[in-house]
Amino acid sequence: MNELLQKLLIPIILVVSGILLKKGYIPNTKSEGKLWLFLVIVGCVGIVLDILLVFVSS
């Protein structure tokens, strides 16, 4: 279970930072307008892949 939490840590941080970027809590420039969406998508894909790997390996 500890291994799963370690694998999920970075994708969760990506999703949270994307949400904070969208809400304006992290400063953003106009050239990075869709950076928040990229962070959320990459984080969600990482979470789904990690969960699928756990189900496949067990």
QUIWO-V645022 format. One record per backbone hydrogen bond with DSSP energy under -0.5 kcal/mol. CO is the residue of the C=O (numbers start at 1). NH is the residue of the N-H. If there is no record, write none. Layout:
co=[CO & CO]
nh=[NH & NH]
This chain:
co=[1 & 2 & 3 & 4 & 5 & 6 & 7 & 8 & 9 & 10 & 11 & 12 & 13 & 14 & 15 & 16 & 17 & 18 & 19 & 20 & 20 & 20 & 29 & 30 & 32 & 34 & 35 & 36 & 37 & 38 & 39 & 40 & 41 & 42 & 43 & 44 & 45 & 46 & 47 & 48 & 49 & 50 & 51 & 52 & 53 & 54]
nh=[5 & 6 & 7 & 8 & 9 & 10 & 11 & 12 & 13 & 14 & 15 & 16 & 17 & 18 & 19 & 20 & 21 & 22 & 23 & 24 & 25 & 26 & 32 & 33 & 35 & 38 & 39 & 40 & 41 & 42 & 43 & 44 & 45 & 46 & 47 & 48 & 49 & 50 & 51 & 52 & 53 & 54 & 55 & 56 & 57 & 58]
